Amino acid sequence: MNVTSTEAKLFAIRYCISQASQTQGIAYIVIITDAILATKRIFDISLYPYQLHSIVIFNNLKKFFNKNSSNTISFWDCSSDNKWPPYLLVNKKLKFHKISSILSSKT
């Protein structure tokens, strides 16, 4: 099974929004990404291969906004080439943790 970078990025955004929408006390979500073009696919209403991610994200955002009408979400475009300190810190922390797959990519 091959996964494109767009699909991986949409899945990561989907996962983060899902976790934030299910967590009590979160009123503001900030998505910092170096893939703003992939992020724009979330709001693309045309048919495309990874539209399932958009549908799930919309459902999670609906729950998030229905909890409180003052809840907000922001998308920040931060190229990894910019060497922005918060981006580098998150990137360093993610690389520090040993993340293991729970699903095998082999069938």
N, C-alpha and C positions, 0 to 999 in steps of 0.2 A: 504494500500500500504506500503510495507516494503522497506526501503532504506538501503543499506549496507554502511559501512564506506568507502569502496573504491569508490562507486558511489558518495557519498557526497563529498569526497576529490577531485575527478575528476571534479565534478560540480563547486566546489569552484575555482579550477584552471581555468576552462573554463570561469567562470564569470570574474575573474580578468584579464585574457588575453584579453577577449572581451572588457572590459572597457579600458584597456591600449591601445589596438590597435585602438580604436575609438577616443582617446584623443590626441589632437594636442600637440606637444612639448615633447612627451615621446619618448626617443630613447633607453632606457635601462630598461628592465623589470627584476626584481629579484623576484623569487618565493622562499620563505622560507617555508619549510614544514617539518613536523615530519613524513611524510609518503612518503619517496622517492620511496618505492616499488610501491605504487599506482601511483605515478608520472611516473614511467617507463612504465606504461600501455599506456600512451599517444603515445609512440613510438612503441608499439607492433602492428605489421601488421596482426597478426592472428585474427581470429574471436573470440570475447568474448562479454559478455552481455552488457558492457557499451561502446562499440565502437563508438556509436553516439557522445559521448563527445570528443573522439579523433578526429573525423572528423571535428567537429565544431572548436576545438582548432587549428587544422592544417589550416583551412580556415582563421581563425583570424590571425594566425602567418604569413600566406602568405600575407595578407593585410599589416600587420605590417612591414614585410621585404621589400615589394614592395614600401612602402612609402619612404624608405631610405635604401640603401644597407648596411649602417654602423650601423643600428639598431641591438641590441643584446638582448639575453635573457639568464639568468642564473638560475639554480635550485640549491638551497642550502639545504642540508640535516641537519636539526637541531632538534635533539631529544628533546622533551619537558622535558625529564629527565635531560638534561644538564643545565637547569636554565640559559640559555644565556640571558643576559639583554635585547637585542632588542626583543627576542621572548616573554619574560615575559611582556614587555611593551605593545606589540601588544595584547597579550592575555588579559591583564588587561583592556585595552581600549575597546576591544570587549565585555567583560563582563559588563563593565560600561553602555554601550548603551543597551537600551531595544529594542531588535529586535523582531518585530512581523511578523508572517507569513502572506503573502498575499494570500496564497492558503490553503484551509483547507485540512488536511490530511484525513479527514473523507469524505466518499462519500455517 
